[in-house]
Amino acid sequence: MPTRTATDPKPGPEPRADELLAWYDRHRRVLPWRALAGEVPDPYRVWLSEVMLQQTTIAAVRPYFERFLTRFPDVVALADAPEEAVMSAWAGLGYYSRARNLHACAKAVAAAGGRFPDTADALRKLPGIGAYTAGAIAAIAFDRPEAAVDGNVERVLSRAYAVETPLPGSRPEIRRLTQALVPADRPGDFAQALMDLGATICTPKRPACALCPWMLPCRARSLGTQQTFPRKIKVAKGALRRGAAFVVIRSGDEAVLLRTRAPEGLLGNMAEPPGSAWEPDYDVAAALLDAPLDARWKRLPGLVRHGFTHFPLELTVFVARVALATPVPAGMRFTPRSALDDEPLPGLMRKVLAHAFDPKPEPEAKPRGRPRKEPPPMPLLAAMEAPVSMPDPVPRPRVRAVPKPQPRPAPAPPPEADDLHEGEVEPPATPTSPRRRGPARRRP
């Protein structure tokens, strides 16, 4: 068991397989490659699905798996198919070395009688089968008590036991912890239950711990640090690489010039339009030196961007139309546009062809910060027309202002006798109405 630190909570219950299997019986997912409860799993379907699901999501694999089974219903049919047909059926899933190993493994199984080995050690001897795939096939298809540790299982176990060692260094410890939990009864269901738990409950972000059957024994949840597991070492992404792709369209039948990449290296044995090398300092101005033939090349606006595991890529696309009698360059071929779906074109090259037939300009970079409001543009006709003179407004009639009347002065009070000068006569008093007197009151 992993050592506890001072921050670990008090020892609690350990994760148990029977609790996980009880949860799986109620919530198991229905998948096209998974046998229903009570059915015997098909080793060919288990092997095919496990190879396809490596570094690929279920949503992306589902339609490819069904088309693959229709085209190659068993391992013998897959072994007898030409490699070009296998690569064409795989095109779009990425990691194309898996398709080549898949074909080689099918030939090895077919040569041995068409039956897969039933032990993990024997399965690992087949082309393209590693520790995880061997454990998954042995457990799911043959009910062997083997641990199948993928990314989902690594996340679940690193949280359940709070494994502090970062990936990939912690993988041996996680595998040992997983193997110790595998039950002797129903090991295949246990392997699939761990996968479902990691895919639906113990997700990378915001895990639904309240619904998890291992909520109580989970040490990371007890510490409140479940979203920080598994520990990982950040890997720096490679430098940006650039290059050019040349799409030649033949007039008359609209055929496209293609070639097959070298079997070794990235996108081995896949089809592509001819192009340049992919380099960090590639000079697009001199790209026509890498063109496959002399033609009137047109550089399309925009770029085709693609991300590989170790580096991002930007391709500039050039298009040229040639005559129907144009000779085919050595090592290349013209494929009718209607038959492009049968070519093993990886996702990157499908992007290149889509851009060639329907080019899209590079989107403008949005300025940072709050957008600045621009005045509405002036209509084109309004800018070209002569300015229209407007008549002056009719003046209002003038009204002469009436002067405000001055208040009348108050009459001066009569002068007192002492204020009369010598020789002046006091003016006569203003007659007043006689005051009516009432009868005199008697005092008591």
C-alpha positions in Angstrom: 0.0 0.0 0.0 1.2 3.6 -0.6 2.7 5.3 2.4 0.6 7.9 4.2 1.8 11.4 4.9 1.0 13.7 7.9 -1.8 15.3 5.9 -3.6 12.0 5.3 -6.9 11.6 7.0 -7.5 8.8 9.5 -7.3 5.3 7.9 -10.6 4.4 6.3 -12.1 1.5 4.3 -10.2 0.3 1.2 -11.7 0.2 -2.3 -13.4 -3.1 -2.9 -14.2 -4.8 -6.2 -17.6 -6.0 -5.2 -18.8 -2.4 -4.6 -17.6 -1.4 -8.0 -19.2 -4.4 -9.7 -22.6 -3.7 -8.0 -22.4 -0.2 -9.4 -21.5 -1.5 -12.8 -24.4 -3.9 -12.9 -26.7 -0.9 -12.6 -24.9 1.7 -14.8 -22.9 -0.2 -17.4 -22.7 1.5 -20.8 -24.1 -0.1 -23.9 -21.3 0.0 -26.6 -21.2 -1.7 -30.0 -18.1 -3.8 -29.1 -19.2 -4.7 -25.6 -21.1 -8.0 -25.0 -24.4 -7.7 -23.1 -24.8 -9.2 -19.7 -24.8 -13.0 -20.1 -23.2 -13.0 -23.6 -19.8 -14.4 -24.5 -17.5 -11.6 -25.7 -16.0 -11.8 -29.2 -12.2 -11.6 -29.0 -12.0 -10.0 -32.5 -14.4 -7.2 -31.5 -12.6 -6.7 -28.1 -9.2 -6.5 -29.8 -10.4 -4.2 -32.6 -12.1 -1.8 -30.2 -9.1 -1.6 -27.8 -6.7 -0.7 -30.6 -9.1 1.9 -32.0 -9.7 3.4 -28.6 -6.0 4.1 -27.9 -5.8 7.9 -27.5 -9.2 8.3 -29.2 -12.6 9.0 -27.8 -15.6 6.7 -27.9 -17.6 9.2 -29.9 -15.0 9.3 -32.6 -14.4 5.5 -32.7 -18.1 4.4 -32.8 -18.8 5.1 -36.6 -15.3 3.8 -37.6 -15.8 0.6 -35.7 -19.2 -0.2 -37.3 -17.8 0.6 -40.8 -14.7 -1.5 -40.1 -16.8 -4.5 -39.1 -19.0 -4.2 -42.2 -15.9 -4.2 -44.4 -13.8 -6.7 -42.4 -16.3 -8.9 -40.4 -13.6 -11.2 -38.9 -9.8 -11.4 -38.4 -9.3 -13.6 -41.5 -11.1 -11.0 -43.8 -8.9 -8.3 -42.3 -5.8 -10.3 -42.9 -6.7 -11.0 -46.5 -7.4 -7.3 -47.3 -4.8 -5.2 -49.1 -3.0 -2.7 -46.9 -4.4 0.2 -48.9 -7.9 -0.8 -48.1 -7.1 -1.1 -44.4 -5.5 2.3 -44.3 -8.4 3.8 -46.2 -10.9 2.4 -43.7 -8.7 3.8 -40.9 -8.2 7.3 -42.4 -9.4 10.0 -40.0 -8.7 8.1 -36.7 -5.1 9.3 -36.5 -2.0 7.5 -35.2 -1.7 5.5 -38.4 1.0 3.2 -37.2 -1.9 1.5 -35.3 -3.6 0.6 -38.5 -0.4 -0.9 -39.9 0.2 -2.9 -36.7 -3.5 -3.9 -36.8 -3.1 -5.4 -40.2 0.1 -7.2 -39.3 -1.5 -8.6 -36.1 -4.5 -9.9 -38.1 -2.1 -11.7 -40.5 -0.3 -13.3 -37.5 -3.5 -14.5 -35.9 -4.9 -15.8 -39.3 -1.7 -17.7 -39.9 -2.1 -19.3 -36.4 -5.5 -20.6 -37.3 -7.6 -17.5 -36.8 -7.8 -17.7 -32.9 -6.4 -15.2 -30.6 -4.1 -16.4 -27.7 -6.0 -16.4 -24.4 -3.2 -15.2 -22.0 -1.6 -11.8 -21.6 1.9 -13.0 -22.2 1.0 -14.7 -25.4 -1.0 -11.7 -26.6 2.0 -9.4 -26.0 4.0 -11.3 -28.6 1.6 -10.1 -31.4 2.4 -6.9 -33.4 1.0 -3.7 -31.9 -0.2 -5.2 -28.6 1.3 -3.7 -25.5 0.7 -4.3 -21.8 -2.6 -2.5 -21.6 -4.2 -4.1 -24.7 -3.0 -7.5 -23.7 -4.5 -7.2 -20.2 -7.8 -5.8 -21.6 -8.2 -8.6 -24.2 -7.2 -11.3 -21.7 -9.6 -10.0 -19.0 -12.6 -9.0 -21.1 -12.5 -11.7 -23.8 -11.1 -14.7 -21.9 -11.9 -13.8 -18.2 -8.3 -13.9 -17.1 -7.5 -12.0 -13.8 -5.4 -9.3 -15.5 -5.2 -5.6 -14.9 -6.1 -3.3 -17.8 -4.7 0.1 -17.0 -5.6 3.0 -19.4 -5.9 6.7 -18.8 -9.2 6.4 -17.0 -7.9 3.7 -14.7 -4.8 5.7 -13.9 -7.0 8.7 -12.9 -9.3 6.6 -10.7 -6.6 4.7 -8.9 -4.3 7.7 -8.4 -7.2 9.5 -6.7 -8.4 6.5 -4.7 -4.9 6.0 -3.2 -3.7 9.7 -3.5 -0.6 8.6 -5.5 1.8 11.6 -5.3 4.3 10.3 -7.8 3.6 12.1 -11.1 2.9 10.3 -14.4 4.5 8.5 -16.1 6.7 7.5 -13.2 3.7 6.3 -11.2 2.5 3.8 -13.7 4.2 0.7 -12.2 2.7 1.6 -8.8 -0.8 2.2 -10.2 -0.6 -1.1 -12.2 0.3 -2.9 -9.0 -2.6 -1.3 -7.1 -5.0 -2.2 -9.9 -3.8 -5.8 -10.1 -4.3 -6.2 -6.3 -8.0 -5.2 -6.7 -8.8 -7.6 -9.7 -11.2 -10.3 -8.4 -11.0 -13.9 -9.4 -14.6 -13.8 -10.4 -15.7 -11.5 -13.2 -12.3 -9.9 -14.0 -13.5 -8.8 -17.4 -16.5 -6.9 -15.9 -14.2 -5.4 -13.3 -11.9 -4.0 -16.1 -14.8 -2.5 -17.9 -16.3 -1.2 -14.7 -13.1 0.7 -13.9 -13.1 2.2 -17.5 -16.8 3.3 -17.1 -16.1 4.8 -13.7 -13.3 6.9 -15.0 -15.3 7.9 -18.1 -18.6 8.9 -16.5 -18.0 9.6 -12.7 -14.3 10.1 -12.0 -13.8 12.6 -14.9 -10.7 14.8 -15.3 -12.7 17.9 -14.2 -15.4 18.2 -11.6 -15.7 14.5 -10.8 -19.2 13.5 -9.5 -17.8 12.1 -6.1 -21.3 12.0 -4.6 -22.3 9.3 -7.1 -19.0 7.3 -6.9 -19.2 3.8 -5.3 -15.7 4.4 -3.9 -16.5 7.8 -2.4 -15.8 6.7 1.2 -12.4 5.0 0.6 -11.1 7.6 -1.8 -8.2 9.4 -0.1 -8.0 12.3 -2.5 -11.7 13.1 -1.9 -11.1 13.0 1.9 -8.3 15.5 1.4 -10.4 17.6 -0.9 -7.7 17.4 -3.6 -9.3 15.0 -6.1 -9.1 17.4 -9.0 -5.3 17.6 -8.6 -4.8 13.9 -9.4 -3.2 12.3 -11.2 0.0 14.3 -10.8 1.7 15.1 -14.1 4.9 16.6 -15.4 4.2 19.3 -17.9 5.8 18.4 -21.3 6.8 21.3 -23.5 5.2 21.2 -26.9 7.5 21.3 -29.9 8.2 24.3 -32.0 5.7 25.4 -34.7 6.5 23.9 -38.1 5.5 25.3 -41.5 5.3 23.9 -45.0 3.5 24.0 -48.4 1.0 21.7 -50.0 0.4 21.6 -53.8 -3.0 20.6 -55.1 -3.0 19.8 -58.8 -6.5 19.5 -60.4 -6.7 18.0 -63.9 -9.2 19.7 -66.2 -11.8 17.4 -67.7 -12.2 14.8 -65.0 -11.3 16.9 -61.9 -8.8 14.3 -60.8 -6.3 15.3 -58.0 -2.6 14.5 -58.0 -1.7 12.3 -55.0 1.3 10.3 -53.7 2.0 7.8 -50.9 4.2 8.8 -48.0 7.1 6.7 -47.0 6.2 3.7 -44.8 8.5 4.9 -42.0 7.8 8.0 -39.9 4.8 10.2 -39.4 1.7 9.3 -41.5 3.5 6.3 -43.0 1.9 4.8 -46.1 -0.8 7.4 -46.1 -1.9 9.3 -49.2 -1.3 13.1 -49.6 -1.1 15.8 -52.2 2.6 16.5 -52.9 4.2 19.0 -50.6 7.3 20.3 -49.0 9.2 19.4 -45.9 7.8 20.6 -42.6 10.4 22.9 -40.9 10.3 25.6 -38.3 12.1 28.0 -40.6 10.4 27.1 -43.9 10.4 30.0 -46.4 7.0 30.2 -48.0 8.2 32.8 -50.5 10.4 30.1 -52.1 7.8 27.4 -51.9 7.4 27.0 -55.7 10.8 25.4 -55.8 9.1 22.4 -54.1 6.3 22.2 -56.6 5.8 18.8 -58.2 5.5 20.2 -61.8 5.6 23.5 -63.7 2.2 25.1 -63.7 0.5 28.4 -63.1 0.3 28.2 -59.3 -2.1 30.2 -57.2 -1.4 30.7 -53.6 -4.7 30.5 -51.6 -5.5 32.8 -48.7 -5.4 31.5 -45.2 -3.6 28.5 -43.7 -4.3 24.9 -42.9 -3.5 24.3 -39.2 -3.1 20.9 -37.6 -1.8 19.7 -34.2 0.3 16.6 -33.9 1.3 15.0 -30.6 4.7 16.7 -30.5 4.3 19.8 -32.7 1.8 22.1 -34.3 1.8 22.6 -38.1 0.8 25.3 -40.6 0.5 24.6 -44.3 0.2 27.1 -47.1 -1.8 25.7 -50.0 -1.1 26.3 -53.7 -3.5 25.2 -56.4 -3.0 24.7 -60.1 -5.1 23.4 -63.0 -3.4 21.3 -65.7 -4.5 19.9 -69.0 -5.9 16.4 -69.4 -2.8 15.2 -71.2 -0.4 16.4 -68.5 2.1 13.5 -67.8 2.0 12.1 -64.2 5.2 12.8 -62.2 7.1 9.7 -61.1 5.7 8.0 -57.9 2.4 9.9 -58.1 -1.1 9.3 -59.5 -4.2 11.1 -60.5 -7.3 10.1 -58.4 -10.8 11.2 -59.6 -12.4 13.5 -57.1 -15.3 11.1 -56.7 -12.9 8.4 -55.6 -11.0 10.4 -52.9 -13.0 8.7 -50.2 -11.3 5.4 -51.1 -7.8 6.9 -50.7 -6.1 6.6 -47.2 -6.1 10.3 -46.7 -5.4 11.4 -43.1 -7.3 14.2 -41.5 -4.6 16.8 -42.2 -4.7 16.0 -46.0 -8.5 16.1 -46.0 -8.2 19.6 -44.6 -5.8 20.5 -47.3 -8.1 19.3 -50.1 -11.2 20.9 -48.5 -9.3 24.2 -48.4 -8.2 23.9 -52.0 -11.8 23.3 -53.2 -13.3 25.9 -50.9 -10.6 28.4 -49.7 -11.4 30.4 -46.6 -9.4 33.6 -45.7 -7.5 33.9 -42.5 -9.8 35.3 -39.8 -8.9 38.8 -38.6 -7.2 39.0 -35.2 -9.5 40.5 -32.7 -8.0 43.4 -30.7 -7.6 43.0 -27.0 -9.6 45.0 -24.6 -13.0 46.7 -25.0 -14.0 47.0 -28.6 -14.0 50.5 -29.9 -17.3 51.9 -31.3 -16.9 53.2 -34.8 -19.3 55.6 -36.4 -21.7 54.0 -38.9 -20.3 54.1 -42.5 -21.6 56.7 -44.9 -23.6 55.2 -47.7 -21.7 55.0 -51.0 -24.3 57.0 -52.9 -24.4 59.7 -50.3 -20.7 60.1 -50.5 -20.8 60.6 -54.3 -23.9 62.9 -54.5 -23.5 66.7 -54.4 -24.5 68.4 -51.2 -28.2 69.6 -51.3 -28.7 73.3 -50.2 -31.5 73.8 -47.8 -33.6 77.1 -47.9 -33.2 79.5 -45.1 -36.0 79.3 -42.5 -38.7 82.0 -42.7 -37.9 84.8 -40.1 -40.5 85.3 -37.4 -42.3 88.7 -37.4 -40.7 91.2 -35.1 -42.9 92.5 -32.2 -42.1 95.9 -30.5 -41.7 95.4 -26.8 -44.2 97.4 -24.7 -42.4 99.3 -21.9 -43.3 98.3 -18.4 -45.4 101.0 -16.7 -43.7 102.8 -13.9 -45.4 102.6 -10.4 -47.1 105.9 -9.2 -45.2 107.7 -6.6 -46.8 107.7 -3.1 -48.2 111.2 -2.0 -45.9 113.0 0.4 -47.1 113.3 4.0 -48.2 116.8 5.2 -45.5 118.8 6.9 -45.6 119.4 10.6 -46.1 122.8 12.1 -42.6 122.9 13.4 -41.3 122.2 9.9 -43.0 125.3 8.2 -40.7 128.1 7.3 -41.5 131.6 7.9 -44.2 133.0 5.5 -45.5 129.5 4.7 -49.2 128.6 5.3 -50.3 125.2 6.4 -52.4 123.5 3.7 -56.0 122.9 4.5 -56.8 119.5 6.0 -58.4 116.9 3.8 -62.1 116.6 4.8 -62.9 113.2 6.3 -66.3 111.6 6.8 -67.7 112.3 10.2 -67.3 109.4 12.5 -70.6 108.1 13.8 -70.6 107.8 17.5 -72.7 105.4 19.4 -74.4 106.0 22.7 -72.0 106.4 25.5 -71.5 103.4 27.7 -72.2 103.8 31.4 -69.6 102.6 33.7 -70.9 100.4 36.3 
